[in-house]
């Protein structure tokens, strides 16, 4: 259970209880597990950056410019990822109405199948997490992250962010 914390597994110099570091490192661990699960799927060569673009496309799509803005990267980087995803047959790019250069990214039928496969893999990873922290712990983690994401998005849209305590 959670109260049985193992010795610090982080490289020396990293702050163990820094939430940002912990979330990042846990995300990295999950990414590595998902990469291993993709073996034999035909998607082994898909890059982590491509997956981030794919997730945004699957979450209702959006334009290359919009995805670049949300990810905080260049349009060119998103376009390169989108082109690799298109080569895999999982997305298509369509001209955005009233724009001469922006493209919308949409999932293809193959992309929807790939997303279903990824969802099954993530479900299996969540089952493993549940074995460690219990089903209630997993749901508490999920709800906590959703609340924090929602709160941060609302604050950010209003021109503010998470502010340090006084």
C-alpha positions in Angstrom: 0.0 0.0 0.0 0.9 3.7 -0.2 2.1 3.9 3.4 4.9 1.5 2.7 7.2 3.9 0.8 10.3 2.3 -0.7 13.7 4.0 -0.4 14.1 7.0 -2.8 14.4 5.5 -6.3 15.2 8.9 -7.9 18.6 9.9 -9.1 20.5 12.0 -6.5 19.8 15.7 -6.7 16.1 15.3 -7.5 13.6 16.4 -4.9 11.5 13.3 -4.1 8.4 15.2 -3.0 8.2 17.7 -5.8 4.8 17.0 -7.4 5.9 18.1 -10.8 8.9 15.8 -10.7 6.9 12.9 -9.4 4.2 13.3 -12.0 6.8 13.6 -14.8 8.7 10.5 -13.6 5.6 8.4 -13.2 4.4 9.5 -16.7 7.8 8.5 -18.0 7.5 5.1 -16.4 4.0 4.6 -17.9 5.4 5.7 -21.3 8.1 3.1 -21.1 5.6 0.4 -20.2 3.3 1.5 -23.1 6.3 1.4 -25.5 7.0 -2.2 -24.4 3.3 -3.1 -24.9 3.5 -1.8 -28.4 6.0 -4.5 -29.4 4.6 -6.5 -32.2 1.7 -4.1 -32.9 3.2 -2.4 -35.9 3.5 0.8 -34.0 6.9 0.2 -32.4 8.5 3.1 -34.3 6.0 5.7 -33.1 7.7 8.4 -31.1 6.5 9.8 -27.8 6.1 13.2 -29.5 3.9 11.5 -32.1 1.7 10.0 -29.4 1.1 13.4 -27.8 -0.1 14.7 -31.1 -2.2 11.6 -31.6 -3.8 12.0 -28.2 -4.8 15.6 -29.1 -6.2 14.5 -32.4 -8.2 11.7 -30.7 -9.5 14.3 -28.2 -11.6 16.0 -30.8 -8.8 16.8 -33.3 -7.8 20.3 -33.8 -5.6 22.2 -36.1 -1.8 21.9 -36.2 -1.5 25.4 -34.9 -3.9 24.7 -32.0 -2.2 21.5 -31.0 1.2 23.3 -31.2 -0.1 26.0 -28.9 -1.5 23.5 -26.4 1.7 21.4 -26.4 4.0 24.5 -26.3 5.9 23.4 -29.4 6.4 24.7 -32.9 3.9 24.1 -35.7 6.7 22.4 -37.6 7.2 19.9 -34.8 3.5 19.1 -34.8 3.4 18.9 -38.6 6.4 16.4 -38.6 4.6 14.2 -36.0 1.4 14.5 -38.0 3.2 13.4 -41.1 4.7 10.3 -39.4 1.2 9.5 -38.0 -0.3 9.9 -41.5 2.4 7.5 -42.8 1.2 5.0 -40.3 -2.4 5.5 -41.5 -3.8 6.6 -38.2 -4.6 10.2 -39.0 -5.5 12.3 -41.9 -4.9 16.0 -42.4 -7.5 18.3 -43.9 -7.3 22.0 -44.8 -8.9 24.2 -42.1 -11.7 26.3 -43.5 -10.7 30.0 -44.0 -7.0 29.2 -43.6 -4.5 29.0 -46.3 -1.9 27.0 -44.4 -3.3 25.4 -41.3 -4.4 21.8 -41.3 -6.8 19.9 -39.1 -5.8 16.5 -37.8 -8.5 13.8 -37.6 -8.3 10.1 -36.8 -8.8 7.6 -39.6 -10.6 4.2 -39.0 -7.1 2.7 -38.4 -6.5 5.5 -35.9 -9.7 4.7 -34.0 -8.5 1.0 -33.9 -5.1 2.2 -32.6 -6.8 4.3 -30.0 -8.9 1.3 -28.9 -5.8 -0.8 -28.6 -4.1 2.0 -26.6 -7.1 2.2 -24.3 -6.9 -1.5 -23.6 -3.2 -1.2 -22.8 -3.9 1.7 -20.5 -6.7 -0.2 -18.8 -4.1 -3.0 -18.1 -1.6 -0.5 -16.7 -4.3 1.0 -14.4 -5.1 -2.5 -13.2 -1.5 -2.9 -12.2 -1.6 0.4 -10.4 -4.8 -0.7 -8.6 -3.0 -3.8 -7.4 -0.5 -1.5 -5.7 -2.7 1.2 -4.3 -6.1 -0.5 -4.4 -9.1 0.4 -6.5 -10.2 3.2 -4.2 -6.6 4.6 -4.3 -6.7 4.5 -8.1 -10.0 6.3 -8.2 -8.8 8.9 -5.7 -5.7 9.5 -7.9 -7.8 9.8 -11.0 -10.3 12.2 -9.4 -7.4 14.3 -7.8 -5.7 14.6 -11.2 -8.9 15.6 -12.9 -9.7 18.3 -10.3 -6.2 19.7 -10.6 -6.2 19.7 -14.4 -9.6 21.4 -14.4 -8.6 23.9 -11.8 -5.4 24.8 -13.6 -7.1 25.1 -16.9 -9.7 27.5 -15.5 -7.1 29.6 -13.7 -4.9 29.7 -16.8 -7.8 30.8 -19.0 -8.5 33.7 -16.6 -4.9 34.9 -16.9 -3.7 33.3 -13.7 -2.0 30.1 -12.8 -1.3 28.2 -9.7 0.0 30.8 -7.3 2.4 30.2 -4.4 1.0 30.4 -0.9 1.3 33.8 0.9 
